[in-house]
Amino acid sequence: MTRSTRVAVGASLALSFIVACHELPSGVPLANAGGVIDDTGTERDRRPLARADTAAPQKESKPSQPSPARGAPPVALETPLDAGVPDGGVATGDAGSNTPSWAGDYFGSDRLVRHFDGESDDVELDDKAHTRVEQSGTSNLVIAIVNSASNDVICSLHASAQGTSASLDPGQSCFGDEGSTATVTDGHVSLSADRLVLDFNGKVVENDEDGDDGETLEFRLEYHFDGRRR
């Protein structure tokens, strides 16, 4: 066989082999139209499918803060301009300094006693007694003893107060009349809530105008008042 003939035969065999390989059927059918071997799929395809409803991992949520209890909004309390004086307490003129207020009209009873040497006492009682107190500053008091029948002032006495106690200034005159001199020797006043108590001692000197020898008559005074402010 010549060289050219061998080349032609080899080329023809190679072409036939390529055609035969091209026409071999595929090991995996392209489609299952029925009656053909079922496609069981690969090993990966036979694994259980993931659940469609498997929830994706969710982000961790922080616990919600409890909402504050709701209620009526707080009401601001207003301080009254004048709260008054509590029952049983002491009225104060200045809340900052706690100074008691003495001023006012007091009504109650009083007793006036005249002590005569060698004679029985002369006692006067009044169950409608009236005393008026005026206050200037924190310690200056004027105590007026009022005639319950006529509302005239019998005498006015000055006193110096320290808290709820006061002392009458000595040397003042009270219960004197024409032809006599009445001098207050000592006295004390106290205030408890609306109750006022006044006590003082005095000396009265009367001139005996009818006597020829010009003798004088002396006796002691004792006064007590107990009343409440109205």
Phi, psi and omega in degrees: 000137183281165181301317181293323180293318179296324179295319181292318179297317180298320180294323181292319178295318179297321180293320179295322180295321180294319181294318181297318179295326182290329185269358178297136181291154179286143178292339180243114181300145179286332180208155178247097184266008178110136179075357180260158181305128181297143176274110180276353179075180182273175179299322179295323181288338181275357176290149179300135179290146177294139180299132182293335183266010177296120184284138175294146180304130183261153179290142179292125181263142179282143178297137181291142179287138180295134180286140181297146180297133181267140178201188180293136180299145181300141181257125180289130180274129179264132178281123180298146181294325180224098184281353180079188181251124180298149180301134178081000181262181179257127179296141182238136178277332181223109184297330182291321182263354179061034180278125180290150177263118181267336190299141177149174176255129183245136181234138181184229181226156176219169180216126177243124182239131174251119181262116178254138178289126177079003180228166179288153181289148174258116186245130175240130180242144178218116180269006175238033183296149184223128177229136180244137180238129173246143184236135177235118184072210183263344187225349184268119181240148170236118184251114182256125175269119189257138175289117185293339181276321185247351185065015174278150179279122178285313177199158177239127184243134178270143181218153177248123186258146171227100184070238181258016177234149180213151179241135177287140175291129182289160176088001179277166183247137176205143181064025173271159176222186182296128180090008179218157177238123180246121183241132176279123180269322178199155180195156183219144178229142177226149180234127177227105188058245180254018180256129180243131177236127181235129176225136172207159177243151180207176180226133181244134177239120179248140176269130180274093183289334182278342182282145180281334184268001178066030179290154178249155179247127179241144173206164183259150177248144173222123184235140178220132177229139178219112183209172181239150182282139177240000000 
